Amino acid sequence: MEAAKGRDLPMPVQLTDREKACLGWTALGKSSWEVGKILSISESTVVFHIKNAMKKLRTGNRTLAAFKAIQLGLIKPASEEM
C-alpha cells in the first residue's frame, strides 16, 4: 500500500498577531471588554478575533482556545507584563 503523501495531515494552525494577543490576555482571565481596553480596540473586535481563533483551533469556547494555543506553542503562557 502506498504511503500517504501529506494529503490527510491537518494544516498547521496559523493565528494572526491580534488573535494571539487576544488569546494571551484571555488566558489570564481577562474579559473581552478588558482586552479591548488593553489593546485599544473595541470589545466587539476582541470577540471577532477570539471567535476566529476558536474556529481555527476547533474549540467550543475561548478558554479552551487559549489553552490549546499555549499547548500548540502558538502563544506563550502570558503574564501581566504583556
Rosetta blueprint (number, residue, H / E / L):
1 M L
2 E L
3 A L
4 A L
5 K L
6 G L
7 R L
8 D L
9 L L
10 P L
11 M L
12 P L
13 V L
14 Q L
15 L L
16 T L
17 D H
18 R H
19 E H
20 K H
21 A H
22 C H
23 L H
24 G H
25 W H
26 T H
27 A H
28 L L
29 G L
30 K L
31 S L
32 S H
33 W H
34 E H
35 V H
36 G H
37 K H
38 I H
39 L H
40 S L
41 I L
42 S L
43 E H
44 S H
45 T H
46 V H
47 V H
48 F H
49 H H
50 I H
51 K H
52 N H
53 A H
54 M H
55 K H
56 K H
57 L H
58 R L
59 T L
60 G L
61 N L
62 R H
63 T H
64 L H
65 A H
66 A H
67 F H
68 K H
69 A H
70 I H
71 Q H
72 L L
73 G L
74 L L
75 I L
76 K L
77 P L
78 A L
79 S L
80 E L
81 E L
82 M L
